[in-house]
Amino acid sequence: MVSDVNMNGASDLRTEKPQLDEINLRLLAELQHDPRIRATELARRLGVSAPTVRERIARLEESGVIRGYRLDLDPGALGLPVAAWVRLRPGPGQNPRIIDLARRTPEVVECHRISGEDCFLIRIQVASIGGLEGVIDKFIVHGETTSSFIVSTPVDPRNVPLPPL
């Protein structure tokens, strides 16, 4: 890609990593609030043209600042009311197998490599306690597990905080 630098040394929109200037930060804030907002409405709110908005969004997507757009579904409404976090302490050489298994297991909705005694933190969403047992049984052959049921979620998952303007 072309890399241009303005008089202040800041790069413009044609760089691989777009500058998180005031307009981009405001754009991201608007998209966090409503990812389905139309470019024309974004342009009006930001005081720029719709093509500028579309170009900025494209650059933010291409550079990985915007990783995607997600649909937020209610697991309980889909018949999957049981949620649990499973900490997993793998046996020697088991990390690649655990990662592969987590990727292939649809009930695994999150999997994080973590520090500390346990190496993985896995969130599982299932229809029943029996379903949870079945998923855990797949992982227990690779290491030691500790499970915690999610009883309630007083703070819903939220967007990553944006840096100050």
Secondary structure, 3 states (H helix, E strand, C coil): CCCCECCCCCECCCCCCCCCCHHHHHHHHHHHHCCCCCHHHHHHHHCCCHHHHHHHHHHHHHCCCCCCCCCCCCCHHHCCCEEEEEEEEECCCCHHHHHHHHHHCCCEEEEEECCCCCCEEEEEEECCHHHHHHHHHHHHCCEEEEEEECCCCCCCCCCCCCCCC
